[in-house]
Amino acid sequence: MKKKFGIIATILIMSSALLSACGPTDEKIMELETAVGLMMEAKESAEETYLDITDSSMEEKLQELDEKTKEYENIDHKKYNDTKIDEAIAEINEITAEYQSLQSGFKDVLAKETEEKKEAEKHRDVQCYLVNKTGMNLVSVVLHDKTTDTYSDNLLGDNVTLNSGYTLMGVVLDLTKASTEYEFVVTNDNNTDFSLPCDDLGSLKINETSITLRYDSETKTGSVSLFVSDSGDTASEDTETENEAPSEASSASSEG
């Protein structure tokens, strides 16, 4: 009797081994196909979002994951048994998690870049040159957008003095399209600030615009006049004087 039971047990073990060797069960195949499907969805989402951003720092990582993905895209079930499928699913899930992590990071980058683009669309750059007719040597010239109450950096740059009567070339103004009121805040070499109202910068085109800074020490009032040399779209009250201003000096003095 014991011999008979031993034979039956051996047959069952052999049968189980044969079934395992023949291929995976339908249940395991379904688990594998589900895992592959989730991996491909995560891959597609990450790659689509990546195409929408300008940051290319993760290009190499995406290529590495793509190589890993190809191993399982067209998997041959016949070469797997249940044990191998479990191992494959574990690896596939890791790939999926990596894609999902990348996707999360890409979304953050996309949100940031979208916000920066929207903000950039509110601004425009205008090239100009500053003519100092304030009668003072200036160590700082700052554009104050009174509409948004924001200030530019020092347009002269660091350690530069714009002497009276001199012109500074290559200045770029960052203007907010919706703003309507500006002023220049200038600082002389005695570290005294003066406000020079300028309300019409919104009409400037993108070209070489002459911006003349003036200050009347008797009335203690400042003013700014504009002249566009190439098209005449914006003109000052004393166009002839301003048109000659750039020839007086072509660059800023760096004294002081």
Rosetta blueprint (number, residue, H / E / L):
1 M L
2 K H
3 K H
4 K H
5 F H
6 G H
7 I H
8 I H
9 A H
10 T H
11 I H
12 L H
13 I H
14 M H
15 S H
16 S H
17 A H
18 L H
19 L H
20 S H
21 A H
22 C H
23 G L
24 P L
25 T L
26 D H
27 E H
28 K H
29 I H
30 M H
31 E H
32 L H
33 E H
34 T H
35 A H
36 V H
37 G H
38 L H
39 M H
40 M H
41 E H
42 A H
43 K H
44 E H
45 S H
46 A H
47 E H
48 E H
49 T H
50 Y H
51 L H
52 D L
53 I L
54 T L
55 D L
56 S L
57 S L
58 M L
59 E H
60 E H
61 K H
62 L H
63 Q H
64 E H
65 L H
66 D H
67 E H
68 K H
69 T H
70 K H
71 E H
72 Y H
73 E H
74 N L
75 I L
76 D L
77 H H
78 K H
79 K H
80 Y L
81 N L
82 D H
83 T H
84 K H
85 I H
86 D H
87 E H
88 A H
89 I H
90 A H
91 E H
92 I H
93 N H
94 E H
95 I H
96 T H
97 A H
98 E H
99 Y H
100 Q H
101 S H
102 L H
103 Q H
104 S H
105 G H
106 F H
107 K H
108 D H
109 V H
110 L H
111 A H
112 K H
113 E H
114 T H
115 E H
116 E H
117 K H
118 K H
119 E H
120 A H
121 E L
122 K L
123 H E
124 R E
125 D E
126 V E
127 Q E
128 C E
129 Y E
130 L E
131 V E
132 N E
133 K E
134 T L
135 G L
136 M L
137 N L
138 L E
139 V E
140 S E
141 V E
142 V E
143 L E
144 H E
145 D E
146 K L
147 T L
148 T L
149 D L
150 T E
151 Y E
152 S L
153 D L
154 N L
155 L L
156 L L
157 G L
158 D L
159 N L
160 V L
161 T L
162 L E
163 N L
164 S L
165 G L
166 Y L
167 T E
168 L E
169 M E
170 G E
171 V E
172 V E
173 L E
174 D E
175 L E
176 T E
177 K L
178 A L
179 S L
180 T L
181 E L
182 Y E
183 E E
184 F E
185 V E
186 V E
187 T E
188 N E
189 D L
190 N L
191 N L
192 T L
193 D E
194 F E
195 S E
196 L E
197 P E
198 C E
199 D L
200 D L
201 L H
202 G H
203 S H
204 L L
205 K L
206 I L
207 N L
208 E L
209 T E
210 S E
211 I E
212 T E
213 L E
214 R E
215 Y E
216 D E
217 S L
218 E L
219 T L
220 K L
221 T E
222 G E
223 S E
224 V E
225 S E
226 L E
227 F E
228 V E
229 S L
230 D L
231 S L
232 G L
233 D L
234 T L
235 A L
236 S L
237 E L
238 D L
239 T H
240 E H
241 T H
242 E H
243 N H
244 E H
245 A H
246 P H
247 S H
248 E H
249 A L
250 S L
251 S L
252 A L
253 S L
254 S L
255 E L
256 G L
